[in-house]
Amino acid sequence: MKRAPTLVDVASQAGVSYATVDRVINGRGAVAEKSRASVLKAVADLGYVRNVAAANLAQRRIYRFCFVIPEGTNTFFDRVCTILRNAHPPAGTDRVQIAIERVAAFDPAALAHCLTKLAQIDVDGVALVGIIGAGVDDAIAALRAKGVAVLAMISDMPAPQRDAYIGIDNATAGRTAGGLIVLAHGGRAGRVLPIIGAITARDHAERLAGLRETLAPTTLTTAPLVEGRDRHDVVEARLRAVLAADPQITAIYSAGAGNAGLIRVIAALPADRPRPVIVLHELVAHNRAALEAGLIDIVIDQRPEEEITRTLALLRSLADRHPLPDAPLIVPAIYIRENLPGTRAPSEGPAT
């Protein structure tokens, strides 16, 4: 078997010292442009591949990644933070420090301010939940200008603004919800109420668009949109008012959070009023309990454990200056009462 080329081989081929090769390969210190060009040519000619793990060990490299997560009463994002706090780097020599910054939900100015602060400290990569708003683009551009990898997770951003997106196809999730609602109606007419957190959240907007696209050619109509800000109290108050005013609602699609409020409204419906078909997102504790109790019908879960695992792997790869690998979309899990996983989802605190 042919021996893999070493730094010594590269130094000999390039006609420079081992120390010079080490500085070029590992980005340490200044090197004359002529020497740098000789080293890079030797690397290409010999097919030398840098051992990132060994280099990181030699340099006692620590990866510093920051996850910027919305705060509020959204238990899904609490679940994401719990998974992050329990995350461990894979076996090997890599060492990872994970910081979590919580910012106000649906607040572009708060997100931009947080990202601007991160651009002023030593960080290797940032993962954030995408949102549409002024100031966010410039803050991300400042991070990337410093060589910081920026990934969108859960909710995407326009491709030029970030390095990659890790999450589900949210438009497809909305179309899936619409298709399931159509099937549940069995060709009968009906009226579907969509509930989102805010239209500025790209994932919510895409889910809503997917729903409307699927319902358009059917006999189902769409009721006016409810924006609940992912707050259970707001969702509860607004949904109670809509159902009181519009008895024709036959289905509800909740594309965001605040579903504990929705569940309370459904549980309190009069016995003589048929329950709407209900599709919502994320298998957090109170959603699972409602599914088991027959208060809702379907949960679409985006598998945040997988999202975080992939995000950390991609951040490490970009921090090591590797070419951007493929980042396939997450395939969500669709749960009904009969196919719930055997272990109850851990509680993230009070149902909100």
NORBEL-V984201 format. One record per pair of residues at least 24 apart in sequence whose C-alpha atoms are under 10 Angstrom apart, sorted by the first residue. I is the first residue (numbers start at 1). GAP is how many residues later the second one is. D is the distance in whole Angstrom. If there is no record, write none. Layout:
I:GAP:D  I:GAP:D
This chain:
4:42:9  4:43:8  4:44:7  4:45:8  5:38:9  5:41:7  5:42:7  5:43:6  5:44:8  5:45:10  6:37:10  6:40:9  6:41:10  6:42:7  6:43:9  6:44:9  6:45:10  7:32:10  7:36:9  7:41:8  7:42:10  7:43:9  9:33:9  9:34:9  9:37:8  9:39:9  10:28:9  10:29:7  10:30:9  10:31:9  10:32:6  10:33:6  10:34:10  10:35:9  10:36:7  10:37:10  10:38:8  11:27:9  11:28:7  11:31:8  11:32:9  12:27:10  12:30:9  13:25:8  13:26:8  13:28:9  13:29:6  13:30:9  13:32:9  13:33:8  14:24:5  14:25:5  14:26:8  14:27:8  14:28:6  14:29:9  15:24:8  15:27:9  22:33:10  25:24:10  25:25:7  25:30:9  26:24:9  26:26:9  26:29:7  26:30:9  26:33:9  52:41:10  52:42:9  52:265:10  52:268:7  52:269:10  52:270:10  53:39:8  53:40:6  53:41:7  53:267:9  54:38:10  54:39:8  54:40:9  55:38:10  56:37:7  56:38:7  56:39:9  56:264:9  57:35:10  57:36:6  57:37:7  57:38:9  58:35:10  60:33:9  60:34:9  60:35:8  61:32:9  61:33:7  61:34:7  61:35:9  62:31:10  62:32:7  62:33:5  62:34:6  62:35:7  62:62:9  63:31:8  63:32:6  63:33:5  63:34:6  63:35:8  63:59:10  63:60:8  63:61:6  63:62:8  63:252:9  63:253:7  63:256:8  63:257:10  64:31:9  64:32:6  64:33:5  64:34:6  64:35:8  64:58:8  64:59:5  64:60:5  64:61:7  64:62:9  64:251:10  64:252:9  64:255:9  65:31:7  65:32:6  65:33:5  65:34:6  65:35:9  65:57:10  65:58:6  65:59:6  65:60:5  65:61:6  65:62:8  65:83:10  65:84:9  65:85:10  65:247:8  65:250:8  65:251:9  65:254:10  66:31:8  66:32:6  66:33:5  66:34:6  66:35:7  66:49:10  66:52:8  66:57:7  66:58:8  66:59:6  66:60:5  66:61:6  66:62:8  66:84:10  67:31:7  67:32:6  67:33:5  67:34:6  67:35:8  67:58:9  67:59:6  67:60:5  67:61:6  67:62:9  67:83:10  67:84:9  67:85:10  67:86:9  67:241:10  67:244:10  67:245:10  68:31:9  68:32:6  68:33:5  68:34:6  68:35:7  68:43:8  68:46:8  68:47:8  68:58:7  68:59:6  68:60:5  68:61:7  68:62:10  68:84:10  68:85:10  69:31:7  69:32:6  69:33:5  69:34:6  69:35:9  69:36:8  69:42:9  69:58:9  69:59:6  69:60:6  69:61:10  69:84:10  70:31:8  70:32:5  70:33:5  70:34:6  70:35:5  70:36:8  70:37:9  70:40:10  70:41:9  70:58:9  70:59:7  71:30:9  71:31:5  71:32:6  71:33:5  71:34:6  71:35:10  72:30:9  72:31:9  72:32:7  72:33:7  72:157:9  72:158:8  72:159:8  72:280:10  73:32:9  73:156:10  73:157:7  73:158:6  73:159:7  73:160:10  73:184:9  73:185:7  73:277:10  73:278:9  73:279:6  74:31:9  74:123:10  74:155:9  74:156:6  74:157:7  74:158:8  74:182:9  74:183:6  74:184:6  74:185:9  74:186:10  74:277:9  74:278:7  75:155:9  75:156:10  75:182:8  75:183:8  75:184:10  75:185:10  75:207:9  75:209:7  75:210:9  75:211:9  75:272:9  75:273:6  75:274:8  75:275:9  75:276:8  75:277:7  76:180:10  76:181:8  76:182:10  76:205:9  76:206:7  76:207:8  76:208:6  76:209:10  76:228:9  76:272:8  77:25:10  77:180:10  77:227:9  77:271:10  78:206:10  78:270:7  78:271:9  79:203:10  79:204:10  79:205:8  79:206:10  79:225:8  79:226:9  79:267:9  79:268:9  79:269:6  79:270:10  80:223:10  80:224:6  80:225:8  80:227:9  80:228:8  81:223:10  81:227:10  82:266:8  83:221:8  83:222:7  83:225:8  83:226:10  84:220:10  84:221:9  84:224:7  84:225:9  84:228:10  87:218:9  87:221:8  87:222:8  87:225:9  88:221:10  88:224:10  89:220:9  89:223:8  89:224:9  90:219:10  90:223:9  94:222:9  96:216:9  96:220:9  97:26:10  98:27:10  98:28:10  98:214:9  99:24:10  99:27:10  100:26:10  100:27:10  101:27:10  105:24:10  105:26:9  105:92:9  105:93:9  105:96:9  105:124:8  105:125:8  106:24:10  106:25:7  106:26:9  106:27:9  106:91:8  106:92:7  106:93:9  106:94:7  106:95:7  106:123:8  106:124:9  107:24:8  107:25:9  107:26:8  107:93:9  107:94:10  108:24:7  108:25:5  108:26:7  108:27:7  108:28:6  108:29:10  108:92:9  108:93:10  109:24:8  109:25:7  109:26:7  109:27:7  110:25:10  110:26:9  111:24:9  111:25:7  111:28:9  111:29:10  112:24:5  112:25:8  112:26:8  112:27:6  112:28:8  113:26:8  114:25:9  115:24:6  115:25:7  115:26:10  115:27:9  115:28:8  116:24:8  116:25:10  116:26:8  116:27:8  117:26:10  118:24:10  118:25:8  118:30:10  119:24:5  119:25:9  119:26:9  119:27:8  119:29:8  120:26:10  122:24:10  122:26:9  123:24:10  123:25:7  123:26:9  123:196:10  124:24:5  124:25:7  124:26:9  124:191:8  124:192:9  124:194:9  124:195:6  124:196:9  125:24:5  125:25:6  125:26:8  125:187:9  125:189:10  125:190:6  125:191:8  125:193:8  125:194:7  126:24:5  126:25:6  126:26:9  126:36:10  126:185:10  126:186:10  126:189:8  127:24:5  127:25:6  127:26:7  127:27:10  127:35:9  127:37:10  127:38:9  127:39:9  127:181:10  127:184:8  127:185:9  127:188:8  128:24:5  128:25:6  128:26:8  128:27:8  128:28:9  128:29:10  128:34:10  128:37:10  129:24:5  129:25:6  129:26:5  129:27:7  129:28:9  129:36:10  129:37:10  129:72:9  129:73:9  129:74:9  130:24:8  130:25:5  130:26:5  130:27:5  130:28:9  130:32:10  130:35:9  130:70:9  130:71:7  130:72:7  130:73:8  131:24:7  131:25:8  131:26:7  131:27:10  131:67:10  131:68:9  131:69:6  131:70:5  131:71:6  131:72:8  131:73:10  132:24:10  132:25:8  132:26:9  132:67:9  132:68:5  132:69:6  132:70:7  133:67:7  133:68:9  136:25:9  137:24:7  137:25:9  147:171:10  147:172:9  147:174:10  148:167:9  148:170:9  148:171:8  149:165:9  149:166:7  149:167:9  149:168:10  149:169:6  149:170:7  149:172:10  150:165:8  150:168:9  151:160:8  151:161:10  151:163:9  151:164:8  152:159:9  153:151:10  153:154:7  153:155:8  153:157:10  153:158:8  154:48:10  154:49:7  154:148:8  154:149:10  154:150:8  154:153:8  154:154:10  154:176:10  155:46:7  155:47:6  155:48:5  155:49:8  155:50:10  155:51:9  156:45:9  156:46:7  156:47:7  156:50:10  157:44:10  157:45:7  157:46:9  158:44:10  163:151:10  163:152:10  163:155:9  163:161:8  164:147:9  164:150:9  164:151:10  164:160:8  164:161:9  164:162:9  164:163:7  164:164:10  165:142:10  165:146:9  165:149:10  165:162:7  165:163:9  165:164:8  166:140:9  166:141:6  166:142:8  166:143:10  166:144:7  166:145:6  166:148:9  166:161:7  166:162:8  166:163:6  166:164:7  167:36:10  167:135:7  167:136:9  167:137:8  167:139:9  167:140:6  167:141:9  167:143:9  167:144:9  167:160:9  167:161:9  167:162:6  167:163:5  167:164:8  167:165:9  168:35:9  168:133:10  168:134:6  168:135:9  168:136:10  168:139:9  168:160:9  168:161:5  168:162:5  168:163:6  168:164:7  169:34:9  169:37:9  169:38:9  169:133:10  169:160:7  169:161:8  169:162:8  169:163:9  170:32:9  170:33:6  170:34:8  170:35:9  170:36:6  170:37:5  170:38:9  170:39:9  170:40:8  170:85:9  170:132:9  170:162:10  171:31:10  171:32:8  171:33:9  171:34:8  171:35:5  171:36:5  171:37:8  171:38:7  171:39:5  171:40:8  171:42:9  172:34:8  172:35:7  172:37:9  172:38:6  172:39:9  172:42:10  173:30:10  173:33:9  173:34:6  173:35:9  173:37:7  173:38:8  173:82:9  173:108:9  173:127:8  173:128:10  173:129:9  173:158:10  173:159:8  173:161:10  174:29:10  174:30:9  174:31:9  174:32:7  174:33:4  174:34:6  174:35:7  174:36:4  174:37:5  174:38:8  174:39:9  174:40:8  174:79:9  174:80:10  174:81:8  174:126:10  175:31:10  175:32:7  175:33:9  175:34:8  175:35:4  175:36:5  175:37:8  175:38:7  175:39:6  175:40:8  176:31:9  176:34:8  176:35:8  176:38:8  176:103:10  176:124:9  176:158:10  177:30:9  177:31:10  177:33:8  177:34:7  177:37:9  177:38:10  177:75:10  177:76:7  177:77:9  177:78:9  177:101:9  177:102:7  177:103:8  177:104:10  177:121:9  177:122:9  177:123:8  177:157:10  178:29:10  178:30:9  178:32:8  178:33:5  178:34:8  178:35:8  178:36:6  178:37:6  178:38:10  178:42:10  178:73:10  178:75:8  178:101:9  179:31:10  179:32:8  179:35:6  179:36:8  180:34:10  180:97:9  180:98:10  180:99:8  180:117:10  180:118:9  181:30:9  181:33:10  181:34:9  181:39:9  181:69:9  181:70:7  181:71:9  181:72:9  181:96:7  181:97:8  181:98:8  181:116:10  181:117:10  182:32:9  182:33:7  182:36:8  182:37:9  182:38:8  182:69:10  184:67:9  184:93:7  184:94:10  184:113:10  185:34:10  185:35:9  185:65:9  185:66:9  185:92:9  187:31:8  187:32:7  187:33:9  188:30:9  188:31:7  188:32:8  189:29:8  189:30:5  189:31:5  189:32:8  189:59:10  189:61:9  190:28:10  190:29:7  190:30:5  190:31:6  190:32:9  190:58:7  190:59:7  190:60:6  190:61:7  190:86:10  191:24:10  191:28:9  191:29:6  191:30:5  191:31:6  191:32:6  191:55:9  191:56:10  191:57:6  191:58:5  191:59:5  191:60:6  191:61:9  191:85:10  192:28:7  192:29:6  192:30:5  192:31:6  192:32:9  192:33:10  192:56:9  192:57:6  192:58:6  192:59:5  192:60:6  192:61:7  192:84:9  192:85:9  192:86:10  193:28:9  193:29:6  193:30:5  193:31:7  193:32:7  193:33:8  193:46:9  193:49:9  193:50:9  193:55:10  193:56:7  193:57:8  193:58:6  193:59:5  193:60:6  193:61:8  193:83:10  193:85:10  194:28:7  194:29:7  194:30:8  194:31:5  194:32:6  194:33:9  194:57:9  194:58:6  194:59:5  194:60:6  194:61:7  194:62:10  194:85:10  194:86:10  195:28:10  195:29:9  195:30:6  195:31:5  195:32:6  195:33:7  195:34:10  195:35:9  195:40:8  195:43:10  195:44:9  195:57:7  195:58:6  195:59:5  195:60:6  195:61:7  195:62:9  195:63:10  195:64:10  195:67:10  195:85:9  196:29:8  196:30:6  196:31:5  196:32:6  196:33:7  196:34:7  196:39:9  196:57:9  196:58:6  196:59:5  196:60:5  196:61:8  196:62:9  197:29:8  197:30:5  197:31:5  197:32:4  197:33:5  197:34:8  197:37:10  197:38:9  197:57:9  197:58:8  197:59:5  197:60:7  197:61:8  198:28:9  198:29:6  198:30:7  198:31:6  198:32:8  198:57:10  198:58:8  199:26:10  199:28:8  199:30:9  201:28:10  201:55:9  203:52:8  203:53:9  204:50:9  204:51:6  204:52:6  204:53:10  205:50:9  205:51:10  206:49:9  207:46:10  207:47:10  207:48:6  207:49:9  208:45:9  208:46:9  208:47:7  211:42:8  211:44:10  220:30:9  220:31:10  221:28:9  221:29:10  222:27:9  222:29:9  222:30:10  223:25:9  223:26:8  223:28:10  223:29:9  226:28:9  227:27:10  227:29:9  228:26:10  228:28:8  228:29:8  228:30:7  228:31:10  228:33:10  229:27:8  229:28:8  229:29:8  230:24:10  230:25:10  230:26:6  230:27:4  230:28:4  230:29:8  230:31:10  230:122:9  231:25:10  231:26:7  231:27:5  231:28:8  231:29:9  231:30:8  231:121:7  232:25:8  232:26:4  232:27:6  232:28:6  232:29:4  232:30:7  232:31:9  232:32:9  232:119:9  232:120:5  233:25:7  233:26:9  233:27:8  233:28:6  233:29:9  233:119:8  234:24:8  234:27:8  234:28:10  235:24:7  235:25:9  235:26:6  235:27:6  235:28:10  235:30:9  236:24:8  236:25:4  236:26:5  236:27:8  236:28:7  236:29:6  236:30:10  237:24:8  237:25:9  237:28:9  238:24:9  239:26:7  239:27:9  240:24:10  240:25:6  240:26:9  240:28:10  240:29:9  243:26:9  243:33:10  247:26:9  247:27:10  248:28:10  249:25:10  249:26:9  249:27:7  249:28:9  250:24:8  250:25:8  250:26:5  250:27:6  250:28:9  251:24:8  251:25:5  251:26:4  251:27:6  251:28:8  252:24:7  252:25:6  252:26:5  252:27:6  252:28:8  252:44:10  253:24:8  253:25:6  253:26:5  253:27:6  253:28:9  253:45:10  254:24:8  254:25:6  254:26:5  254:27:7  254:45:10  255:24:8  255:25:6  255:26:6  255:27:10  255:45:10  256:24:8  256:25:7  256:26:9  257:24:7  257:25:8  257:95:9  258:93:9  258:94:6  259:25:10  259:27:8  259:28:7  259:31:10  259:92:9  259:93:7  260:25:10  260:26:7  260:27:7  260:30:9  260:90:10  260:91:6  260:92:5  261:90:9  261:91:7  262:25:10  262:33:10  262:34:10  263:24:8  263:26:10  263:27:7  263:28:10  263:32:7  263:33:8  264:26:10  264:31:9  265:30:10  266:24:10  266:29:7  266:30:8  267:26:10  267:27:10  267:28:7  267:29:10  279:56:10  279:57:10  281:51:10  281:53:9  281:54:10  282:50:10  282:51:9  282:52:9  282:53:10  283:50:9  283:51:9  283:52:8  283:57:9  283:61:10  283:62:7  283:63:10  284:60:9  284:61:6  284:62:8  284:63:7  284:64:8  284:67:9  285:59:8  285:60:6  285:61:6  285:62:5  285:63:7  285:64:9  285:65:9  285:66:8  286:59:9  286:61:8  286:62:9  286:63:10  286:64:9  286:65:6  286:66:8  287:58:10  287:64:9  288:47:9  288:48:9  288:49:8  288:52:8  288:56:8  288:57:8  289:48:10  289:55:9  289:56:9  290:47:9  291:44:9  291:45:7  291:46:6  291:47:9  291:49:9  292:44:9  292:45:5  292:46:9  292:48:9  293:44:8  294:42:10  294:43:8  296:40:9  296:41:9  297:38:9  297:39:6  297:40:7  298:36:7  298:37:6  298:38:5  298:39:8  299:33:10  299:34:8  299:35:6  299:36:5  299:37:7  299:38:9  299:41:10  300:32:7  300:33:6  300:34:5  300:35:6  300:36:9  301:30:9  301:31:6  301:32:5  301:33:6  301:34:8  302:28:7  302:29:7  302:30:4  302:31:6  302:32:9  303:27:8  303:28:8  303:29:6  303:30:7  304:26:9  304:28:9  306:24:8  306:25:10  306:26:10
